[in-house]
Amino acid sequence: MSTVNINLKKFLNDNQIILVLAGLIAGALLPNVFKPISPLATPMLMAIFFTSSLRLDLSELLNYAKDIRMVVISNVIMLLFIPAAMFIPLKLFAPDWALSFLIVGAMPTGLTVALIADLFGGKASLAMLVSVTTSLLAPITVPFIFWILIGQSVPLPITKLFSSLFFTIVIPFFLALIAKRVAPTFTKTHDVAWREISLALFVLLVASAVADTVQGETIRLGWNEVGILVVMNIYMGGLAWLAYGLTGWRNAAERITLTLCMVYMNNTLALWVGGTFFKQYEVVPKLLIILAGVNALLPPIKWLARNRIAAELAKNPQRRTEGPNF
């Protein structure tokens, strides 16, 4: 194998999260290629959760659920504080972008965040817990926050959302538990393969979801848009750091996971809300630009995660074997 191929393989292994951004861009640039895949979104999500759940620790997940303070703080910040903090400044200084950032900020944590957390060295079980709790609360908080901030309710399809959670999370999760009990050696031996399969399916899922939404839309990215995006990325990074600071009783890997959950919103749901309720305001192209910017935040968060976790382990080596701490 040539030196170039070895370096490329090492780069991709170290920066797998970049593939997610590549999937988003590919879906926007080549909608005709990826749109035919969009009807397979539910099976792909189920497969992603199944392979991800093969790598989860059930006892760790249940222990995290016992930390009520952490669960409440993370949900309040993600579902109520973040959308208001993103909307209000933009309403004053860049009103054309305020609604689009509100849509993104009000969304629950993305359903595939457990996979991303795993790539970051975070806690996949904690990420899944936050994803599930924010998704369960979103049908209440999204209409509320939109009504408070813009005076317009956004009634999410509660039955559809809950059935989606059941089919994409609950069923694959329990099937994975059964698989781990029936074939523990096989599931553990192929641990790396499950992650690679999850990542490949996730990239296809992102590309197909974007392609399904963007077709027929015109995306304009001028210097004003770039400036707003850069400023808001820095601002969102600061808001995400808030999550890290407010959960000081957790270890570094757990706090980084919560930070990731704050910035990794449900892209598919954001595009659906924008296209269903606010299409006349031409928010979908802006949403795609914002989501690309949010995904661009992930590599710096991964770098931060590595450094914080390594620094903590250097000070306290026993953290390598510790579970959730309370």
C-alpha positions as CSV (number, residue, x, y, z in Angstrom):
1,M,0.0,0.0,0.0
2,S,1.4,3.4,-1.0
3,T,2.3,6.1,1.6
4,V,-0.5,8.3,0.2
5,N,-3.1,5.5,0.7
6,I,-1.8,4.8,4.2
7,N,-2.0,8.5,5.2
8,L,-5.5,8.8,3.7
9,K,-6.7,5.8,5.6
10,K,-5.2,7.1,8.8
11,F,-6.8,10.5,8.2
12,L,-10.2,9.0,7.6
13,N,-9.9,6.8,10.7
14,D,-9.0,9.8,12.8
15,N,-11.6,12.1,11.3
16,Q,-14.5,9.9,10.4
17,I,-16.9,12.7,11.5
18,I,-15.9,14.6,8.3
19,L,-17.7,11.9,6.3
20,V,-21.0,13.1,7.8
21,L,-20.4,16.6,6.5
22,A,-19.4,15.1,3.2
23,G,-22.8,13.3,3.1
24,L,-24.7,16.5,3.8
25,I,-22.8,18.3,1.0
26,A,-23.2,15.4,-1.4
27,G,-27.0,15.3,-0.8
28,A,-27.3,19.0,-1.5
29,L,-25.1,18.9,-4.7
30,L,-26.4,15.6,-6.1
31,P,-30.1,15.3,-5.1
32,N,-31.0,13.1,-8.1
33,V,-28.4,10.5,-7.0
34,F,-29.4,10.3,-3.3
35,K,-33.1,11.0,-3.3
36,P,-34.1,7.5,-4.4
37,I,-32.5,6.2,-1.2
38,S,-34.8,8.4,1.0
39,P,-37.7,5.8,1.2
40,L,-35.2,3.6,3.0
41,A,-34.7,6.0,5.9
42,T,-36.6,4.0,8.5
43,P,-34.8,0.7,7.7
44,M,-31.5,2.5,7.7
45,L,-32.2,4.1,11.1
46,M,-33.2,0.8,12.5
47,A,-30.0,-0.8,11.2
48,I,-27.9,2.1,12.7
49,F,-29.6,1.7,16.1
50,F,-29.2,-2.0,16.0
51,T,-25.5,-2.0,15.3
52,S,-24.9,0.9,17.7
53,S,-26.9,-0.9,20.5
54,L,-24.6,-3.9,20.0
55,R,-21.9,-1.7,21.5
56,L,-24.0,-0.2,24.4
57,D,-23.7,-1.1,28.1
58,L,-27.3,-1.5,29.4
59,S,-26.3,-1.1,33.1
60,E,-24.4,2.1,32.2
61,L,-27.5,3.5,30.4
62,L,-29.7,2.8,33.5
63,N,-27.2,4.4,35.8
64,Y,-27.2,7.6,33.8
65,A,-31.0,7.7,33.9
66,K,-30.8,7.8,37.7
67,D,-29.0,11.1,37.6
68,I,-32.2,13.2,37.5
69,R,-30.4,16.5,37.9
70,M,-28.3,15.9,34.8
71,V,-31.3,14.7,32.8
72,V,-33.4,17.8,33.7
73,I,-30.6,20.3,33.2
74,S,-29.6,18.9,29.8
75,N,-33.2,18.8,28.5
76,V,-34.1,22.3,29.7
77,I,-31.0,23.8,28.1
78,M,-31.4,21.9,24.9
79,L,-35.1,22.3,24.4
80,L,-35.8,25.7,25.9
81,F,-32.7,27.8,26.5
82,I,-30.8,27.1,23.3
83,P,-33.6,28.0,20.8
84,A,-34.3,31.3,22.7
85,A,-30.6,32.1,23.0
86,M,-30.2,31.6,19.2
87,F,-33.4,33.4,18.1
88,I,-33.3,36.6,20.2
89,P,-29.9,38.1,19.1
90,L,-30.6,37.3,15.5
91,K,-34.1,38.8,15.7
92,L,-32.3,42.1,16.5
93,F,-29.2,41.9,14.2
94,A,-30.0,39.5,11.4
95,P,-33.8,39.0,11.3
96,D,-33.8,37.1,8.0
97,W,-31.9,34.3,9.7
98,A,-33.7,34.3,13.1
99,L,-36.4,31.8,12.1
100,S,-34.1,29.4,10.6
101,F,-31.8,29.3,13.6
102,L,-34.9,29.0,15.9
103,I,-36.0,25.9,13.9
104,V,-32.6,24.3,14.3
105,G,-32.2,25.2,17.9
106,A,-35.6,24.0,19.0
107,M,-35.1,20.5,17.7
108,P,-34.3,17.5,19.9
109,T,-30.9,15.8,19.9
110,G,-30.4,13.8,16.7
111,L,-31.4,10.1,16.9
112,T,-28.0,9.0,15.7
113,V,-26.0,11.0,18.2
114,A,-24.9,7.7,20.0
115,L,-22.9,6.8,17.0
116,I,-21.2,10.3,16.9
117,A,-20.5,10.2,20.6
118,D,-18.8,6.8,20.1
119,L,-16.6,8.3,17.4
120,F,-15.6,11.1,19.8
121,G,-14.6,8.9,22.7
122,G,-17.8,9.9,24.5
123,K,-20.5,7.9,26.2
124,A,-22.9,6.3,23.6
125,S,-25.3,5.2,26.3
126,L,-25.6,8.7,27.7
127,A,-26.0,10.2,24.2
128,M,-28.8,7.7,23.6
129,L,-30.5,8.6,26.8
130,V,-30.5,12.3,26.0
131,S,-31.6,11.7,22.4
132,V,-34.6,9.7,23.7
133,T,-35.6,12.1,26.4
134,T,-35.4,15.2,24.2
135,S,-37.3,13.4,21.4
136,L,-40.1,12.4,23.9
137,L,-40.4,16.0,25.2
138,A,-40.1,17.8,21.8
139,P,-43.8,17.4,20.8
140,I,-44.5,19.6,23.9
141,T,-41.5,22.0,23.9
142,V,-41.4,22.8,20.2
143,P,-45.0,24.1,19.9
144,F,-44.4,26.0,23.2
145,I,-41.2,27.7,22.3
146,F,-42.5,28.7,18.8
147,W,-45.6,30.1,20.4
148,I,-43.6,32.1,23.0
149,L,-41.1,33.5,20.5
150,I,-43.0,34.0,17.3
151,G,-46.6,33.6,18.3
152,Q,-47.1,30.6,16.0
153,S,-47.7,27.1,17.1
154,V,-45.9,24.3,15.3
155,P,-48.0,21.1,16.0
156,L,-45.6,18.2,15.5
157,P,-47.2,14.8,14.5
158,I,-47.0,13.2,17.9
159,T,-48.2,9.8,16.9
160,K,-45.8,9.7,14.0
161,L,-42.9,10.8,16.2
162,F,-43.6,8.2,18.9
163,S,-44.1,5.4,16.4
164,S,-40.8,6.4,14.7
165,L,-39.1,6.3,18.1
166,F,-40.6,2.8,18.7
167,F,-39.5,1.4,15.4
168,T,-36.1,3.1,15.1
169,I,-35.0,2.9,18.7
170,V,-37.0,0.5,20.9
171,I,-37.2,-2.5,18.6
172,P,-33.5,-2.4,17.4
173,F,-32.4,-1.8,21.0
174,F,-34.1,-5.0,22.3
175,L,-33.1,-7.0,19.2
176,A,-29.5,-6.0,20.0
177,L,-29.9,-7.1,23.6
178,I,-31.1,-10.5,22.4
179,A,-28.3,-10.8,19.9
180,K,-25.7,-9.9,22.6
181,R,-27.2,-12.6,24.9
182,V,-27.5,-15.3,22.2
183,A,-24.1,-14.6,20.5
184,P,-21.9,-12.6,22.9
185,T,-18.6,-13.6,21.4
186,F,-19.6,-12.9,17.9
187,T,-21.0,-9.4,18.7
188,K,-17.9,-8.5,20.7
189,T,-15.5,-9.8,18.1
190,H,-17.0,-7.7,15.3
191,D,-17.2,-4.6,17.5
192,V,-15.3,-2.4,15.0
193,A,-17.4,-3.7,12.1
194,W,-20.6,-2.6,13.8
195,R,-19.3,0.9,14.1
196,E,-18.2,1.1,10.4
197,I,-21.5,-0.2,9.2
198,S,-23.3,2.3,11.4
199,L,-21.2,5.2,10.0
200,A,-21.7,4.1,6.4
201,L,-25.4,3.9,6.8
202,F,-25.5,7.2,8.6
203,V,-23.7,9.1,5.8
204,L,-26.2,7.6,3.3
205,L,-29.1,8.6,5.5
206,V,-27.9,12.2,5.8
207,A,-27.3,12.5,2.1
208,S,-30.7,11.1,1.2
209,A,-32.5,13.2,3.8
210,V,-30.9,16.4,2.4
211,A,-31.5,15.3,-1.2
212,D,-35.2,14.7,-0.5
213,T,-35.6,18.2,0.9
214,V,-33.3,20.3,-1.2
215,Q,-34.5,19.3,-4.7
216,G,-36.0,22.4,-6.3
217,E,-34.5,24.8,-3.8
218,T,-31.8,27.3,-4.6
219,I,-29.0,27.7,-2.1
220,R,-27.2,31.1,-2.2
221,L,-24.1,31.5,-0.1
222,G,-22.6,35.0,-0.3
223,W,-20.2,36.9,2.0
224,N,-23.1,38.0,4.3
225,E,-24.2,34.4,4.8
226,V,-20.7,33.3,5.4
227,G,-20.2,36.1,8.0
228,I,-23.4,35.2,9.8
229,L,-22.6,31.5,9.8
230,V,-19.1,32.1,11.2
231,V,-20.3,34.4,14.0
232,M,-23.2,32.0,14.9
233,N,-20.9,29.0,14.9
234,I,-18.6,30.7,17.4
235,Y,-21.7,31.7,19.4
236,M,-23.1,28.1,19.3
237,G,-19.8,26.8,20.4
238,G,-20.0,29.1,23.4
239,L,-23.5,27.9,24.2
240,A,-22.3,24.3,23.9
241,W,-19.5,25.0,26.3
242,L,-22.3,26.0,28.8
243,A,-23.4,22.4,28.9
244,Y,-19.8,21.4,29.7
245,G,-19.7,23.9,32.5
246,L,-23.1,23.1,34.1
247,T,-22.4,19.4,34.6
248,G,-19.1,19.6,36.6
249,W,-19.9,16.6,38.7
250,R,-19.6,14.3,35.6
251,N,-16.3,13.1,34.1
252,A,-14.8,14.6,30.9
253,A,-16.2,12.0,28.5
254,E,-19.7,12.5,29.9
255,R,-19.5,16.2,29.8
256,I,-18.3,16.2,26.2
257,T,-21.1,13.9,25.3
258,L,-23.6,16.4,26.7
259,T,-21.9,19.2,24.8
260,L,-22.2,17.1,21.6
261,C,-25.9,16.5,22.3
262,M,-26.5,20.2,22.5
263,V,-25.1,21.0,19.1
264,Y,-26.1,17.8,17.2
265,M,-29.8,18.5,16.6
266,N,-32.2,16.3,14.6
267,N,-31.4,17.4,11.1
268,T,-34.3,15.5,9.4
269,L,-36.9,16.9,11.8
270,A,-35.6,20.5,11.3
271,L,-35.8,20.2,7.5
272,W,-39.3,18.7,7.8
273,V,-40.5,21.6,10.1
274,G,-39.0,24.2,7.8
275,G,-40.5,22.7,4.7
276,T,-43.9,22.0,6.2
277,F,-44.6,25.2,8.2
278,F,-42.3,27.9,6.9
279,K,-41.7,27.0,3.2
280,Q,-43.0,30.4,2.1
281,Y,-40.2,32.1,4.1
282,E,-37.6,30.2,2.1
283,V,-36.0,28.8,5.2
284,V,-34.9,25.4,3.8
285,P,-31.8,26.7,2.0
286,K,-30.8,28.5,5.1
287,L,-31.4,25.4,7.2
288,L,-29.1,23.4,5.0
289,I,-26.4,26.1,5.3
290,I,-26.8,26.1,9.1
291,L,-26.8,22.3,9.3
292,A,-23.5,22.3,7.3
293,G,-22.1,24.8,9.7
294,V,-23.2,22.8,12.8
295,N,-21.6,19.7,11.3
296,A,-18.4,21.8,10.8
297,L,-18.4,22.3,14.5
298,L,-18.0,18.6,15.2
299,P,-14.3,18.2,14.4
300,P,-13.3,20.9,16.8
301,I,-15.5,19.3,19.5
302,K,-13.8,16.0,18.8
303,W,-10.4,17.6,19.2
304,L,-11.6,19.2,22.5
305,A,-13.0,15.8,23.6
306,R,-9.7,14.0,23.0
307,N,-7.7,16.6,24.9
308,R,-10.1,16.9,27.9
309,I,-10.4,13.2,28.2
310,A,-6.7,12.6,27.9
311,A,-6.0,15.3,30.5
312,E,-8.4,13.8,33.0
313,L,-7.0,10.3,32.5
314,A,-3.5,11.7,33.1
315,K,-4.6,13.2,36.4
316,N,-6.7,10.2,37.4
317,P,-5.8,6.9,35.6
318,Q,-8.6,5.0,37.4
319,R,-11.1,6.8,35.3
320,R,-10.3,4.3,32.5
321,T,-12.3,1.7,34.4
322,E,-14.8,3.8,36.2
323,G,-18.5,3.8,35.3
324,P,-21.0,6.6,35.7
325,N,-20.1,8.7,38.8
326,F,-22.7,10.3,41.1
